[in-house]
Amino acid sequence: MLLQPFTPAHFGTFLQLAAAEDWITDRRELEFLTRSFPRGCLVVTDAAEPVAFIMAMRYAASAWIGNLLVAPSCRCQGLGRALMEEVLQRLDNSGCETAWLTASSDGAHLYRTLGFVQIDTIQRWRSAGSLTDSFPAAPDLDHAAVLDRMGWGDSRATLFAGMHEGAGWLLNKDGFLRCLPAGTGLQLGPWGALAGKGAAKLLAMTMEKISGDGKVFLDVPQGNRTAGRLLREQGFADGGSTLLMYRGRVPAYRPELVYSLASMGSYG
């Protein structure tokens, strides 16, 4: 077994394994993550074949760990724990104060043994539709990054700096919402707002651009009850849940300002 950097040569195998797990991800996401924090993106190979993967996204004082995936034939050998321990050590060495991730109920035990605790539950919401209208030109996202920091308790400006490509954005003085083609459908998020009225307006404007067949999905903190109400009013349905966990310094997390994650568990 050999530990090495996650490179484009490994993308194909990862995406095949991810599809078998019904994960929502694509090559563009992998390119973004490996470009943003390469030393946090690792692969274990066996006889030159990639068999285990992990990715981390570093922010100002925090980080997000995602895409921990082990090939079925290599599970129960400690590879997932070894990758988590290595990435956590690298994050600690980089000065990271808080590490975030989402976990299934089955996977949460591993993370708890590594010091993670649950802070919220993430609800996946699903609807139907495809984009039928274009969004305005990519806006200046500095204000969106400031609002996002109020929800997560840390500056994630690097995230917003890398999220222009292929995405549609709507902003008002109280909030922001991104619509991104992902996999076989559309992902909504990040979505953040200071108040429910502004959030509702952004969602309604987005849904006006969506109709017909296809899949629309987003991951929402259960701690934001307003988001769940708005999504039910727009016809969204419950699509399962994961646990939102953190390790390290207690974050200044305000779920009432976080209406949707920026990814489906991959980078927060």
VENPEHU-V64837 format. One record per residue. N is the residue number from 1. PSI is psi in degrees with one decimal (NA if undefined). OMEGA is omega in radians with two decimals (999 if undefined). NEAR is the number of other ideal C-beta (glycine too) atoms within 8 Angstrom. Layout:
n: [N:N]
psi: [PSI:PSI]
omega: [OMEGA:OMEGA]
near: [NEAR:NEAR]
This chain:
n: [1:2:3:4:5:6:7:8:9:10:11:12:13:14:15:16:17:18:19:20:21:22:23:24:25:26:27:28:29:30:31:32:33:34:35:36:37:38:39:40:41:42:43:44:45:46:47:48:49:50:51:52:53:54:55:56:57:58:59:60:61:62:63:64:65:66:67:68:69:70:71:72:73:74:75:76:77:78:79:80:81:82:83:84:85:86:87:88:89:90:91:92:93:94:95:96:97:98:99:100:101:102:103:104:105:106:107:108:109:110:111:112:113:114:115:116:117:118:119:120:121:122:123:124:125:126:127:128:129:130:131:132:133:134:135:136:137:138:139:140:141:142:143:144:145:146:147:148:149:150:151:152:153:154:155:156:157:158:159:160:161:162:163:164:165:166:167:168:169:170:171:172:173:174:175:176:177:178:179:180:181:182:183:184:185:186:187:188:189:190:191:192:193:194:195:196:197:198:199:200:201:202:203:204:205:206:207:208:209:210:211:212:213:214:215:216:217:218:219:220:221:222:223:224:225:226:227:228:229:230:231:232:233:234:235:236:237:238:239:240:241:242:243:244:245:246:247:248:249:250:251:252:253:254:255:256:257:258:259:260:261:262:263:264:265:266:267:268]
psi: [135.9:130.8:130.5:167.7:146.9:115.0:169.4:-23.7:-20.4:-7.2:-44.2:-46.8:-44.0:-47.0:-34.2:-45.2:-39.2:-40.6:-37.7:-24.8:1.0:32.5:149.3:101.9:167.9:176.2:-37.1:-40.8:-42.9:-39.9:-41.6:-45.9:-44.2:-26.1:-34.4:-42.5:72.9:-33.8:-9.1:5.0:110.8:155.4:142.3:128.7:150.4:114.7:44.2:1.5:127.8:129.6:-11.5:145.2:153.7:150.5:144.7:144.8:123.1:132.1:-157.8:-61.7:3.8:176.8:161.6:132.7:130.7:179.3:34.5:114.6:129.6:133.5:139.9:-36.7:-12.5:12.8:163.6:26.9:5.8:9.4:-39.7:-45.1:-43.5:-41.7:-42.6:-44.8:-39.2:-45.4:-40.7:-38.5:-42.1:-39.0:-43.1:-42.5:-24.9:-3.0:9.4:131.4:-30.5:129.1:133.6:157.1:166.1:146.3:144.2:163.3:-32.0:-36.6:-11.0:-31.3:-45.1:-46.2:-35.2:-38.5:-16.6:6.7:4.4:145.5:152.0:137.1:-19.2:176.7:139.4:123.1:128.1:133.3:142.6:147.5:-175.4:149.2:165.0:159.8:131.0:-0.7:154.8:162.0:162.5:166.1:151.0:123.1:174.5:121.7:12.4:-42.9:-39.3:-40.4:-35.4:-44.3:-39.5:-40.4:-34.6:-31.0:-40.4:-12.2:17.6:151.2:125.1:40.5:-34.3:-32.9:-48.0:-32.0:-23.6:11.7:20.6:-43.6:124.2:2.8:154.2:137.0:142.7:134.7:147.7:-178.5:-20.2:-5.1:-175.7:155.1:133.8:140.4:124.1:123.5:129.6:126.1:-123.0:13.1:-152.1:132.3:133.4:124.0:148.7:151.8:118.1:151.5:153.5:-23.1:157.4:-33.4:-46.2:-38.9:-41.7:-40.8:-42.8:-41.9:-43.0:-41.2:-37.3:-45.7:-22.8:-21.4:4.5:132.4:171.6:-151.3:175.5:-179.0:138.2:132.9:157.7:156.4:126.0:134.0:133.2:-22.8:-14.6:89.0:-29.3:-39.9:-45.6:-41.6:-44.5:-39.4:-39.6:-39.4:-26.8:6.9:10.6:152.8:156.4:131.6:25.1:176.3:160.7:171.9:135.5:121.9:156.0:162.2:138.0:-144.5:136.2:123.4:153.2:63.1:129.0:88.3:-24.1:-14.4:-9.6:107.2:-24.3:146.7:164.9:-13.7:174.2:57.7:-2.7:-38.1:22.1:NA]
omega: [-3.09:3.06:-3.13:3.14:3.05:-3.09:3.10:3.10:-3.11:-3.02:-3.06:3.14:3.13:-3.09:3.08:3.12:3.13:3.12:3.12:3.09:-3.11:3.07:3.11:3.14:3.12:-3.07:-3.14:3.11:3.14:3.11:3.13:-3.09:-3.12:3.08:-3.02:-3.11:-3.01:-3.10:3.05:-3.11:-2.95:3.12:2.93:3.11:3.08:-3.05:3.09:3.11:3.11:-3.07:3.13:-2.98:2.99:3.13:3.09:3.08:-3.08:3.05:-3.07:3.14:-3.08:3.12:3.08:3.11:-3.13:3.05:2.99:-3.02:3.12:3.11:-3.09:-3.10:-3.08:3.14:-3.12:3.08:3.11:-3.09:3.13:3.10:-3.13:3.11:3.12:-3.12:3.14:-3.13:3.11:3.09:3.13:3.09:3.10:-3.13:-3.14:-3.13:3.13:-3.12:-3.10:3.05:-3.12:2.94:2.95:-3.05:2.96:3.11:3.13:-3.07:-3.02:-3.10:3.12:-3.08:3.10:3.12:3.11:3.05:3.13:3.06:-3.14:3.08:-3.12:2.99:3.13:-3.13:3.03:3.10:-3.09:3.01:-3.13:3.05:3.07:3.13:3.09:-3.11:-3.12:3.07:3.05:3.09:-3.09:-3.06:2.97:-3.02:-3.13:-3.14:3.10:3.13:3.10:3.11:3.11:3.13:3.14:3.14:-3.04:3.11:3.12:3.08:3.06:-3.09:3.13:3.10:-3.11:3.12:-3.09:-3.03:3.13:-2.94:3.03:-3.03:2.99:-3.08:2.94:-3.14:2.88:-3.03:-3.08:-3.07:-3.10:3.08:3.10:3.01:-3.02:2.97:-3.10:-3.11:-3.14:-3.09:-3.12:3.05:3.03:3.14:0.12:3.10:-3.12:-3.13:3.10:-3.09:-3.09:-3.12:3.11:3.11:-3.14:-3.14:3.13:3.13:3.14:3.12:3.11:-3.09:3.05:-3.13:-3.05:3.06:3.06:-3.08:-3.14:-3.11:3.04:-3.07:3.07:3.13:-2.95:3.04:3.07:3.09:3.06:-3.08:3.13:3.14:3.13:3.13:-3.13:-3.12:3.07:3.12:3.12:3.05:3.10:3.13:3.13:3.14:3.12:-3.08:3.03:3.11:3.02:-3.03:3.06:3.09:3.09:-3.11:3.13:-3.08:3.04:-3.02:3.13:-3.03:3.14:3.10:-3.10:-3.09:3.06:3.06:3.11:-3.12:3.09:3.09:-3.01:-3.10:2.99:999]
near: [7:6:8:8:9:13:8:7:4:11:10:6:9:14:12:8:11:11:8:6:7:5:8:9:12:8:7:8:12:16:10:10:16:13:7:10:10:9:7:15:13:14:13:15:11:9:4:4:7:10:12:13:16:16:16:16:15:11:13:7:10:14:15:13:15:14:12:11:12:11:9:5:5:10:9:3:5:6:13:11:9:10:14:14:9:11:13:12:8:11:14:7:6:9:5:12:7:14:15:12:12:10:11:7:6:5:9:13:7:10:13:10:6:11:7:13:8:9:8:11:11:15:13:14:14:10:12:7:12:10:11:7:6:6:9:7:3:5:7:4:13:7:10:13:13:8:15:14:11:10:12:12:9:12:8:14:8:9:15:12:7:10:12:6:6:5:11:11:14:12:11:9:4:10:15:17:17:13:15:12:7:11:6:4:12:15:14:14:14:13:16:14:14:8:8:8:7:13:17:9:9:16:14:9:9:12:9:7:12:12:5:7:5:10:9:14:15:13:15:15:13:12:9:13:7:10:13:12:8:13:13:8:6:10:6:9:7:8:8:6:9:12:13:12:15:14:11:8:6:5:12:6:11:9:11:7:12:14:15:14:14:11:12:12:10:12:12:11]
